[in-house]
Amino acid sequence: MSQHDSTPYDSTQHDSVQHDSMQNDSVQQDSTRHDSTGQGFDTWNYREGTDLSTRQDDLAGFRVHATDGHIGKIDAATREVDASYVVVDTGPWIFGRKVLLPAGTIERVAWDEKDVYVDRTKDEIKDSPELRDEDRLDGSDTAVNDEYRGRLSDYYGERPGGPGDGARV
C-alpha cells in the first residue's frame, strides 16, 4: 500500500494492463509494417534482407513466385538506386506477357534454389499496368520511360497491401 492510497497494489492487474498495452502497440506496429524486416516499403529499391544491394549475382533465369504461386522467370534485373526492378517473362500464364516488378515488391531471394518471392498475388501482378512498346526506351527490354514508371508507382505505391488504396510514391 502506498502512503497516500489505502488500496493495496495489485501487480497482476498492472501487468495485465501493461500486457494489453504492449499487445495494442504490437498490433499497431504490425498494421503499419510493410515487410518482414519492419522496414517501410520502398517501391524502387531492393529490401535489405534480400541481399540484392550487396550481391552481384545475375537474377536472369530465377523463378518468381507470387504469394499464391509461380508466375514466371526473370528475364532481366536492374540495380539502379531509386530505379530498380525486374522484368518477368510470365510464359503461358499471361499469354507470354512480360511484367515489370519494382524492386520493393521482392520480399526474399532463395539464392541456392534460384527462387525470388514477391509480396503480391498473381491477380495483382496480372492486373498491373501493361508494358507497351511505347513504354520502352529505344526498344530496350529493360529501360522504360518515366511515364510508365509513374503508372507502376501509382499501382504498387508505398503501402503494404498492394494495389487499390490510391497511395502515391
Sequence and secondary structure as in RCSB ss.txt:
>XXXX:A:sequence
MSQHDSTPYDSTQHDSVQHDSMQNDSVQQDSTRHDSTGQGFDTWNYREGTDLSTRQDDLAGFRVHATDGHIGKID
AATREVDASYVVVDTGPWIFGRKVLLPAGTIERVAWDEKDVYVDRTKDEIKDSPELRDEDRLDGSDTAVNDEYRG
RLSDYYGERPGGPGDGARV
>XXXX:A:secstr
  SS  S   HHHHHHHHHHHHHHHHHHHHHH  STTS    TTS  GGGTTTT     TT EEEETTEEEEEEE
EE   TT  EEEEE GGGGTT EEEEEGGGEEEEETTTTEEEESS HHHHHTS    GGGBSTT SS B HHHHH
HHHHHH SSSS TTS    
